[in-house]
Amino acid sequence: MISTLLNAPFYTGSSRSANVPYPFQCAIGGHGYFIDLAKYERGTLDLLRQAYDQQGEPGDQTLSIEGFWKRTQNDWSLGAGQDYLDDGGDRSRFFSSTGVDPWERRQISLLNDTARIRTSSETNLALAVAFNAGVAYLFFGSGQTVTYTTDPEAEAPSFTTVTGTPSAAVTGMTTDGQTVWVAFGSSGVYKIVASSPGSATQVSTAATTQVAFANNHLICTHGAEIFELTAAGTKTTIMTHYNTNFTFAAIASAPTGVFAGGNSAGTGHFFFLGYNTDTQRMAVPLPAGRLPDGEQIHAIAEYGGVLALGTSRGVRLAQIVEGRGVGLAPLIETGEAVRCLEPQNDDLWFGWSDYSATKTGLGRAKLSRFSSTLVPAYASDLMAATIGDVRAVVTVGAKRYFAVSASGLWAEQDIKVASGTIDVGWMNFSTPETKVTASLDIRHAPLNGSVSAAIVNEAGSATTAGTSSNAGSYGPVDPWATSSLRGEYFKIQLTLTRDADDTALGPVVYRWTLRSIVAPRQVEQFSVPILLFERVDDGIAEGQTRAFDPLAEWDYLKSLELSRTPVTYQEGNRAYLVTVRSVAIPEGAIRGWDHKRGFFNATIYVRLITLDPGSN
């Protein structure tokens, strides 16, 4: 019979015990123990907390989190540019789109298509619109030629060449609504009156690169010089920048004057031009601000007391500070230079060159909706089936027209694009745990055309979920099964396709809902009833007894509970990394008193939790 205490030689300095599974049934951190087998418990720990709905009315938050976890989107009206839909994202935004109109609240639909109405291989393109007797004249500068049309909405508009222009390249164009002024570089400035648009007359022989009608003044630039022309063509120099490498690039009206922007050493600078009441001319410009280093200015427009800036990096808004300063807002990055702007009502159209490998065109910003301070909601808009710099954009009636370098003039049409796509951005259900997709559901207006959906995982692999194509239906009869895709992140891509018979019709989507199951790594819980007596009958080898020091073992186990130190739990031939969560003696578990050590002989219940770095 063994009477020596077994704890010292077996346990000291070892995280595992060589005496499991014999003679001990288990060990915790190398300390071997016997178990009351009749009271042993083990099971998977439920990692989902209990949810309580404290809202005033039921909603998604009312549903049990033990079932499906849902992500739903039914509004896209705060625009694009958001990488992550959840985990801090705004459910009214998305990542990107092509051919999709998100601006009607709680729905998306197809944008209008475009067509090229005038071909040009030139890169110096310009546009202006003038009116006479209620008729709109669209002027198009290309190369050394200026043409115009009064029927830009026609399938094949008729263009007339303006005579009287010099043999020089067009460098700028502007209008006051009735007269169009065209800059021809070293050949000066010419004007075209809408009432007799067939010919141009020279206004000034002064070399001119940019020309802008701003607050009833005709402001021109050439290199580092900015000057004003009267109606008779008299030139008054406003300023010649001391830096001969400085080049003025953009001019725009403002409530109390004119803003001009130019570039030097790769960085944009702004000037404010007030009025000289004595001369009734523009006053000497005052410095008004600058862009960050390396960002150049290409276009300026004013709307409601706020400036819109087209730069070498994208689009910015800017507050007009104290009537003459420029306070920059955060940048909307486009990947290419923005060279033209067109504010209309509460919309701002801007050139979005080379939006994709096959498309170039316009972006659209809503100046009445903001995703953050002075950052308007925006998204891609009309696109041309070509690539190249978008050099100019104007509005005629309710339609946009834009000029693409080395391609020509493109016009908005009355038909829908053949198809459009929207990428809603990544979702991780606000947890890094693995998700298993279950189903995807969509709802739309009575269907014209079709709507298909794909789920993309973090590796970029897309799996088609399904296509809704039954005319007049409101969505699939049952949610689409999603093949139990597993991953940490997912995103939804919707494709809207127009009606095959009526090109003016297309689908209108109201909602999508993805249902998934969160599948964290399993964490097990052990409730181990340890026989902690002075002597324990091991039940083997003819009932030999093993000696213990109950107080020392109690102190050891309690130290693990307090420190939460990870230890190895051995049970039979298996081992688990665990933490000790509780050590307790429940009612009725005491079997005596060890008067020598001053502690109980009892069944000690030790609660162990397996360690999973992703969950625990």
Secondary structure, DSSP 8 states (H G I E B T S, - for coil): ---SBSHHHHHTT-SS-TTTTTT-SEEETTEEE-B-GGG-EEEE---S------SSS-SGGGS-TTS-EEEEE---TT-S--SBSSSS--TT--SEEESEE--STT-BEE-EEEEEEEE---S-EEEEEEEETTEEEEEEEETTEEEEES-TTSSS---EE-BS--SS---EEEESSSEEEEE-BTT-EEEEETTEEEEEEEEE-S-BSEEEEETTEEEEEETTEEEEE-TT--EEEEEE-SSTT-EEEEEEEETTEEEEEEEETTEEEEEEE-EETTTTEE---EEEEE--TT--EEEEEEETTEEEEEESSEEEEEEEETTTEEEE---EE-SS----EEEETTEEEEEETT-SSS-EEEEEEEEEEEEETTEEEEEEEEEESS-S-EEEEEEETTEEEEEETTTEEEEEEEEE-SEEEEEEEEE-TTS-S-EEEEEEEEEESS-SSEEEEEEEETT--EEEEEEE--TT-SS-SS-EE-TT-EES-EEEEEEEE--SS-TT----EEEEEEEEEE-----EEEEEEEEE-SEEE-SSTTT-EEE--HHHHHHHHHHHHHH---EEEEETTEEEEEEEEEEE--TT-EEEEETTTTEEEEEEEEEEEE--TTT-
